[in-house]
Amino acid sequence: MAMGLPVITTNWSGPTAFMNDKIAYPLAIDGLSLIEHDGDPNFFKPFIGQKWAQPSVKHLTQLLQHVYNNPEEASMKGAAARRHIQQHFSPTQIAAVVAQEVRRLQKVIRQKHRHSSEDSKGLFLDVQSSISKKGLFKKLAAQK
């Protein structure tokens, strides 16, 4: 998408967070399949028990033909996708989101550590202090 090319991707899970039919070609799914060991067990182990989308081969064929037969539309969608990614998913914007999430997690950790031993609480405060001194969040915020 960032390259300005038309994108065909499954209309399931992660991609739905950043794409729609105005900037991409969402691919229908025929259903879900349970993830099982298939090949390298080290690769699949974290995914066992989850479900993967089974893309529709029929719909994929239709989309590929449509993109091929409508190059101007595909080019316009690709350009719109690039603009969308640049406007909503730039490194600066992602850094701001990450910084916000880190601050949220720090708050959760602080609350959790209020009930723990002084040693772990002191360690957390030392880490937090060193992050502040190095200006990590200031650098991220300055990129806005």
N, C-alpha and C positions, 0 to 999 in steps of 0.2 A: 504494500500500500504506500509506503514511504517513497518508493521508487516511481510512483505514478503509473503503475501498470494495473490493468484490471485483475481483480482477485476473485477466485472462486474458492469458498471454504465452507465447511459444514456449519449449518445453522444450529449449533449446539455448543453449550458450555462456554469456554473462554472467549472464542472469537465474537460471541454475541455482545461482549462488553464494549467492543470498539468498532463494530461494523454493522451496517444495515443495507437494505436494498438500494439506497441512493448512492452508496459509495463502493459497493461490492456486489457480488453475485452469491447470495446465500444458497447453499446446497442442502436440499431436503435430505432427511435421513429415513431409512427404512425401519429403523428400530435400534435397540441397544443390545449390546452383547456383554456378558460378564467376562472380565479379564481373567485369564488363566495363564499358567506357565506355558510359554510358547517360545522356545529358543533359550536365550541367556537368562537363567533364573535370577541373576543379580539385577538385571534390568527390570524384570517384571515384578519382583517381590513387593515393592512399595505400592503397586497398583492392584494386586490381587484383591478380588472382592468388589472392585469398583466397576463401573460400566463405561464402555466406549461406544460412541455413535457408529452405526453402520451406514455410511453414505449411500445414497440412492444412485446406482450406476445409470439408471434410466434418466434421472434428472441431470446427472453430471454430463451425459451425452448431449442432452438438450441445451444445457448451458454452454458447453464448448462450441456447439454449432451456432448458437446465438451470438456468442462473442466473435466467432470467425466471420459470420455473415453481417455483423453490425460493428465494424471496426471504429466508426466515428463515435457511436454510443459508448463502446468499451473504452476508447481513449478518454472521453469526457468523464466517465466513471473513475478511471484511473487517476485523472488529474484532481477530481473532487476528493478522492481517497487521500491523495498526497496532502492536499490542503487541510483535510480533517485531522490527519496525523500530526502535521506541523502545528496546528492550532490547539490541539487537545492533548498531545502526547510528546511534547518536546522534552529534551533532557531537563530543562529548567522546571517544567511542570511536574515531571516525574520526581525530581529531587525534592520539590516542595511536598509532594504527597508522602514520600518516604520519610522526610523530616517530621511531618505531622504524625505519622504512624509511630515513629520512634518516640516522640513525646508522649503519645497515648500509652505506649507500652511502658515507658518509664513511670508514668503515674500508676499503672497497675502494679508494677514491681514495687514501687514505694509503699503502696497500700499493703501488699503481701508481706513485705519485709518489716512492717511495723510490729508484726507478731512473731518475728524470728529473733535469733540471737543477735547481740550487739556486733559480733565479728562480721557476720554477713552484711549487716546494715552498714557498717563502716566501710566495707569493701565496695558496696554499691555507691556510696556517697563519694568515695575516692575516684571511682571510674567516672561518675557523673561530673565531678569537679574537673577532671583532666579533659573530658570532652568539651566542657565550657571554656576552659583556658585555651584550648587549641582553636576555638572558634568554629567548630564544625557546623553548628547550626547557623551561625552568622554567615558563613560562606554559602550555605545552601539558600538561606533567605535572601542574600544579596543577589542571587541569580534570577530572582523574580522579575 
